[in-house]
Amino acid sequence: MGRGGKKLLTREAILAAEDRAIVEFEVPEWGGFVKIKPLSLRGRAKILEASREKDEKEVDPVRFTAQVFIAGVVEPAFTEEDLEALGDKNAAPIDRVSNEILQLSGIDVKALARARGNF
């Protein structure tokens, strides 16, 4: 036991922990809900990489939002093939779903928006 009677976690306990719980998220514009989950560390890195144009440092905010949506919505499932179709959908529900995924992932959406200036 550590200070204050708290348990010190082991490497095994951390790696075995189920820390990406699936959550239902209501989307009134679509008449129901979707199931979402937080991004993994590896998933977040892949999204950032996929959201950049070749040889660019800047992240495309539309592509970033769509990539977060695709990675975080588990039911119904979406794929890269849906990127163009998602780009034609109402931005408000996609933004809300993507922002919730980011919040579940421990990413401060408001700080991210301030830093990017275009979310």
C-alpha positions in Angstrom: 0.0 0.0 0.0 1.1 3.5 -0.7 0.4 6.8 1.1 -3.0 7.2 2.5 -3.9 3.5 2.1 -3.9 3.8 -1.7 -2.9 0.9 -3.8 0.2 1.3 -6.1 -0.7 -0.1 -9.5 1.4 -2.7 -11.2 2.4 -2.6 -14.8 0.3 -5.7 -15.3 -2.8 -4.1 -13.7 -2.5 -1.0 -15.9 -2.1 -3.0 -19.1 -5.0 -5.3 -18.2 -7.3 -2.5 -17.2 -10.4 -2.1 -19.5 -10.2 1.7 -19.7 -12.0 2.4 -23.0 -15.7 1.8 -22.0 -18.3 2.2 -24.7 -20.9 4.9 -24.1 -24.2 5.7 -25.8 -24.4 9.3 -27.2 -27.7 10.8 -28.2 -27.9 12.5 -31.6 -31.4 14.1 -31.9 -30.8 15.2 -35.5 -30.5 11.6 -36.5 -33.3 10.4 -34.3 -31.3 8.1 -32.0 -27.9 7.4 -30.5 -24.6 6.0 -31.5 -22.1 4.1 -29.4 -18.7 5.7 -28.9 -15.5 5.0 -27.2 -12.4 6.9 -26.2 -9.4 7.0 -28.6 -6.3 4.9 -27.7 -2.9 6.6 -27.7 -2.0 4.8 -30.9 -5.4 5.7 -32.4 -4.9 9.4 -31.7 -1.5 9.4 -33.3 -2.9 7.8 -36.4 -5.7 10.3 -36.6 -3.2 13.2 -36.3 -1.1 11.7 -39.1 -4.1 11.0 -41.4 -5.3 14.6 -40.8 -2.3 16.2 -42.4 -1.7 16.8 -46.0 1.5 15.2 -47.3 4.6 17.1 -46.1 2.4 19.5 -44.1 2.6 20.3 -40.4 -0.9 21.7 -40.1 -3.8 19.5 -39.3 -6.9 19.8 -41.6 -9.7 20.4 -39.1 -12.4 18.8 -41.3 -10.4 15.7 -41.8 -9.4 15.6 -38.1 -13.0 15.7 -37.0 -14.1 13.1 -39.5 -11.2 10.8 -38.5 -12.1 11.2 -34.8 -15.7 10.3 -35.7 -14.7 7.2 -37.7 -12.3 6.0 -35.0 -14.5 6.7 -32.0 -18.0 5.6 -33.3 -18.2 1.9 -32.8 -21.8 1.3 -33.6 -22.7 1.9 -36.3 -19.2 1.3 -37.7 -17.7 3.7 -40.2 -14.6 3.4 -42.4 -12.3 5.6 -44.4 -14.6 5.0 -47.3 -17.2 7.1 -45.5 -15.0 10.2 -45.3 -16.5 11.9 -48.4 -20.1 11.1 -47.4 -19.5 12.3 -43.9 -18.1 15.6 -45.3 -21.6 16.2 -46.8 -23.5 15.7 -43.6 -24.6 18.4 -41.1 -21.5 19.5 -39.2 -23.2 20.1 -35.9 -24.0 16.5 -34.9 -20.6 15.2 -36.2 -18.8 17.9 -34.3 -20.8 17.1 -31.1 -20.1 13.3 -31.4 -16.4 13.9 -32.2 -16.0 16.4 -29.3 -17.5 13.8 -26.9 -15.1 11.2 -28.2 -12.2 13.7 -27.6 -13.5 14.5 -24.1 -13.8 10.7 -23.2 -10.2 10.5 -24.5 -9.0 13.1 -22.0 -8.5 15.8 -24.6 -9.6 19.3 -23.5 -11.8 20.3 -26.6 -11.9 24.0 -25.6 -8.2 24.2 -25.2 -7.7 22.4 -28.5 -10.1 24.8 -30.2 -8.2 27.8 -28.8 -4.9 26.4 -29.9 -6.1 25.6 -33.4 -8.2 28.7 -33.8 -10.4 26.9 -36.3 -12.3 24.1 -34.7 
